[in-house]
Amino acid sequence: MQGDQSTVVPLADRLAWSPEEFGNVSGQGRTLVYEHIRAGNLATRKSGRRTLILREDGLAFLRSLPAGGRAA
C-alpha cells in the first residue's frame, strides 16, 4: 500500500513520547513523571493539546538524576 503511514515505530525508537510513554520507557511511574514536569526538571513540548517529551530531553533528564551506589 503506497503512502501508508500506519507503520508502528517501537516505543524505544520514537523521537518523542507522551508523559505516560516516557514513564514506560524510563521505568518511572506516571505520577513521578508529571511531578518532574511540574517542577521544571523535565522539559516538554506542546503539539496542539498533546504534551511531548523529546528523546534528547528525556535522556538529558535521566542523566541529570543523582548517581547511586558506590560509583557515586
C-alpha positions as CSV (number, residue, x, y, z in Angstrom):
1,M,0.0,0.0,0.0
2,Q,1.6,3.2,-1.1
3,G,1.7,6.2,1.3
4,D,0.6,4.1,4.2
5,Q,1.5,5.9,7.4
6,S,0.2,3.4,9.8
7,T,3.7,1.9,10.4
8,V,4.2,1.3,14.1
9,V,7.5,2.6,15.4
10,P,8.7,0.7,18.6
11,L,8.3,2.9,21.7
12,A,12.1,2.9,22.4
13,D,12.8,4.2,18.9
14,R,10.5,7.1,18.8
15,L,11.7,10.7,18.6
16,A,9.2,11.9,21.3
17,W,7.0,10.3,23.9
18,S,3.9,11.3,25.8
19,P,4.5,11.6,29.6
20,E,2.9,8.1,30.0
21,E,5.1,6.6,27.3
22,F,8.2,8.2,28.8
23,G,7.3,6.6,32.1
24,N,7.2,3.2,30.4
25,V,10.5,3.5,28.6
26,S,12.3,5.1,31.6
27,G,10.8,2.9,34.3
28,Q,9.3,5.9,36.1
29,G,5.8,6.0,37.3
30,R,3.3,8.3,35.6
31,T,2.8,10.4,38.8
32,L,6.6,10.9,39.2
33,V,7.0,11.9,35.5
34,Y,4.3,14.6,36.0
35,E,5.9,15.8,39.2
36,H,9.2,16.3,37.4
37,I,7.4,18.1,34.6
38,R,5.7,20.5,37.1
39,A,8.9,21.1,39.0
40,G,10.6,22.1,35.7
41,N,13.1,19.2,35.8
42,L,11.8,17.5,32.7
43,A,11.3,19.6,29.5
44,T,8.2,19.1,27.4
45,R,6.9,20.4,24.1
46,K,3.3,21.0,23.1
47,S,1.7,20.0,19.8
48,G,-1.8,21.2,19.9
49,R,-3.2,19.7,23.2
50,R,-0.6,16.9,23.2
51,T,2.3,17.1,25.6
52,L,5.5,15.5,24.2
53,I,8.9,14.8,25.7
54,L,11.6,14.8,23.1
55,R,14.0,11.9,23.2
56,E,17.0,14.1,23.9
57,D,15.2,15.9,26.7
58,G,14.2,12.6,28.3
59,L,17.7,11.3,28.1
60,A,19.1,14.6,29.5
61,F,16.7,14.4,32.4
62,L,17.7,10.8,33.2
63,R,21.4,11.7,33.0
64,S,20.8,14.6,35.4
65,L,19.5,12.3,38.1
66,P,21.9,11.7,41.0
67,A,24.1,8.6,40.7
68,G,23.6,5.9,43.2
69,G,25.6,3.1,44.6
70,R,29.4,3.0,45.3
71,A,30.3,4.8,42.0
72,A,28.6,8.0,43.3
